[in-house]
Amino acid sequence: MTNRTNELNWREVWEEIQKQKMRPLKIEYDPKFRAKFADDYSEMAKYNDYEYGRKAEEVLSEILDNDFEVLEIGTGPGTLTIPLAKNVKKVVAVESSETAVKYLRKNMKESRVENVEIMNKNWMDVDDREIKDRFDLAVCSHFLWQVKDLEKHLMKMENSSNYCAVIQPAGRDSMVKEMWTKITGEGYGGQFDPDADYFAYPILREWGRLVNVRIVNYSVERNFEQEMRYIASFIGKYVVVDAHVKEIIEQYVSGKGLHNEKRSAVVMWWRIPV
Ligand SMILES: C[S@@+](CC[C@H](N)C(=O)[O-])C[C@H]1O[C@@H](n2cnc3c(N)ncnc32)[C@H](O)[C@@H]1O
């Protein structure tokens, strides 16, 4: 039998896009950019009482149970972790960044969430024997581009649980796209689109998984400084954001007040056959 996902040859495309997404950031205008951006990211995660995480959790409530033990990979500041932990027995959070873990702890404390066990390590270094069939659900949110080998990641998730879920934001803000054209003079070619769910789908179908797919709508708000850094965090992967580029972004963002972004995300979940 021929392997249909091989025929699609998505692996080469994945490798190429993944490499681009993981480009190092080139920000020269502020040495404290990373620390400030980590703070912005946490604020965005918490916007409207964790709207993104709450809505994703609502979709997963189709399968969630109060008794569930959940493995979450790449938790960041707790975008999904916090709303999830409020509805299950325990979450084991695998997160490699110390800064993200610091925010996760802070946000747990703020939300009085105590049932999260943090594993501050690289997901790929987690021993498969240690997590085999240990969980009811393995989930990752906005994480897919972080992995080089998508099949290995999905297999590793499946090895640990009865159910799996992948949540991925869809599309990018028009501000970011417009800035791209303003700065580079080129038409936007999807460089910053977070959508990666469509790579997971053919793999899972090839494995015979029946994948449930739902869309959630949510919003995020950023002030002037946060919007500046948000745009720079994308553009800076392709163009050095120095004082001059910063000024171009600033001029564009200024006078627009609080930026409220309407967003959507794709929530996919499936049961692993026994
Ligand atoms: C884009 S953020 C998403 C955070 C959060 N899940 C959300 O939905 O907002 C990706 C997170 O995955 C973490 N990460 C990346 N590669 C990882 C790995 N190999 N193991 C564990 N965490 C990882 C990063 O440090 C970052 O916090």
The ligand as an SDF file (V2000), in Angstrom:
LIG
                    3D

 27 29  0  0  0  0  0  0  0  0999 V2000
    4.5020   29.7390   21.5650 C   0  0  0  0  0  0  0  0  0  0  0  0
    4.7340   29.2940   23.2290 S   0  0  0  0  0  0  0  0  0  0  0  0
    3.1260   28.6820   23.6570 C   0  0  0  0  0  0  0  0  0  0  0  0
    2.8440   28.7760   25.1210 C   0  0  0  0  0  0  0  0  0  0  0  0
    1.4380   28.3480   25.5510 C   0  0  0  0  0  0  0  0  0  0  0  0
    1.2400   26.9460   25.3920 N   0  0  0  0  0  0  0  0  0  0  0  0
    0.3700   29.1130   24.8150 C   0  0  0  0  0  0  0  0  0  0  0  0
   -0.5230   28.5050   24.2290 O   0  0  0  0  0  0  0  0  0  0  0  0
    0.4150   30.3600   24.8560 O   0  0  0  0  0  0  0  0  0  0  0  0
    5.6700   27.7720   23.1290 C   0  0  0  0  0  0  0  0  0  0  0  0
    6.2280   27.3410   24.4720 C   0  0  0  0  0  0  0  0  0  0  0  0
    6.8390   26.0610   24.3170 O   0  0  0  0  0  0  0  0  0  0  0  0
    8.0660   26.0450   25.0320 C   0  0  0  0  0  0  0  0  0  0  0  0
    8.9310   25.0390   24.3910 N   0  0  0  0  0  0  0  0  0  0  0  0
    9.5050   25.0990   23.1730 C   0  0  0  0  0  0  0  0  0  0  0  0
   10.1780   23.9760   22.8750 N   0  0  0  0  0  0  0  0  0  0  0  0
   10.0400   23.1630   23.9530 C   0  0  0  0  0  0  0  0  0  0  0  0
   10.4860   21.8590   24.2580 C   0  0  0  0  0  0  0  0  0  0  0  0
   11.2150   21.1670   23.3880 N   0  0  0  0  0  0  0  0  0  0  0  0
   10.1650   21.3250   25.4480 N   0  0  0  0  0  0  0  0  0  0  0  0
    9.3930   22.0240   26.3390 C   0  0  0  0  0  0  0  0  0  0  0  0
    8.9410   23.2660   26.1060 N   0  0  0  0  0  0  0  0  0  0  0  0
    9.2340   23.8350   24.9320 C   0  0  0  0  0  0  0  0  0  0  0  0
    8.5900   27.4540   24.9090 C   0  0  0  0  0  0  0  0  0  0  0  0
    9.5260   27.7560   25.9200 O   0  0  0  0  0  0  0  0  0  0  0  0
    7.3080   28.2640   25.0180 C   0  0  0  0  0  0  0  0  0  0  0  0
    7.0180   28.5800   26.3540 O   0  0  0  0  0  0  0  0  0  0  0  0
  1  2  1  0
  2  3  1  0
  2 10  1  0
  3  4  1  0
  4  5  1  0
  5  6  1  0
  5  7  1  0
  7  8  2  0
  7  9  1  0
 10 11  1  0
 11 12  1  0
 11 26  1  0
 12 13  1  0
 13 14  1  0
 13 24  1  0
 14 15  1  0
 14 23  1  0
 15 16  2  0
 16 17  1  0
 17 18  1  0
 17 23  2  0
 18 19  1  0
 18 20  2  0
 20 21  1  0
 21 22  2  0
 22 23  1  0
 24 25  1  0
 24 26  1  0
 26 27  1  0
M  CHG  2   2   1   9  -1
M  END
$$$$
